[in-house]
Amino acid sequence: MNSRVTRSRERALLLAAAATGLGLAGSGLRYGAREFLHRQADAARRVVGKPLGEVAPDADGRYKKKYGDPLELLLLGDSIAAGLGADLPKETLGARLAKRLAKATRRTVRLTTAARVGSESSMLAGQLAGLPPAYRPDVAVIVVGGNDVTHRVPVGESVRHLEEAIVALRHRGTAVVVGTCPDLGALRPVPQPLRALGSRASRQLARAQETAAVRNGAHAVSLAHVVGPFFITNPDEMFSLDRFHPSAIGYKRTAKAMLPSVLAALGVVEQVPFGHRPPETTAR
């Protein structure tokens, strides 16, 4: 999520109000609700600010070179996948995952990050198109959805783009792990009821993403379940300066939580913990 999130939050969650069934009757009440949410969004924007810019640290490279027999790890998606909020390249989600994956498999991991700050699900195809034609990652991790919610992209449209990316990766022979949309209800600078609307919309998208992922042969990790509680109970530690993106510790927690599905996707382990779903056996 980048500065576009802050600029467009009022538009996104205003429409989320209708989509999540507030059921306000009469044009006067609807207008009053819109004005109230506009004021709340303005207040949230003043509190949060935009100190991080729009470029995440470049963490691409080889991790644990001494092991050899390299694994190719690809990160796709939005600012969380890109690592915005980390102070150093080694603190990004990709770097944290690469290091943990290397230690678990005793193999060198070569990280490629195609994720870009501000991306929506519709931009996954472009991220894949930007990769060399011969590139065949062993495993791809996709984290996307927050910008779809804040930019009021219909759930069906978001999921369609995600499915297309999963299918394209599987055609390359790549195992896929999807980290579903985080719960925007953890964003404490956003006041109520705006935060509740964002939470409801993001959870709806996350459920649809999970279903689509496992149906198409990918592993799914519910970020709202596996790391969401840490962000809610320890926001000062888990969030970066902008109070929206994970901090170095937040990415460390997220990488640790996602690792079991990455290992399962590669066939290293069979069992995954709560919050993880393997592909359906009938996945196409």
Secondary structure, 3 states (H helix, E strand, C coil): CCHHHHHHHHHHHHHHHHHCCCCCCCHHHHHHHHHHHHHHHHHHHHHHCCCCCCCCCCCCEEECHHHCCCEEEEEEECHHHHCCCCCCHHHCHHHHHHHHHHHHHCCCEEEEECCCCCCCHHHHHHHHHCCCCCCCCCEEEEECCHHHHHCCCCHHHHHHHHHHHHHHHHHCCCEEEEECCCCHHHCCCCCCCHHHHHHHHHHHHHHHHHHHHHHCCCEEECHHHHCHHHHHHCHHHHECCCCCCECHHHHHHHHHHHHHHHHHHCCCCCCCCCCEECCCCCCC
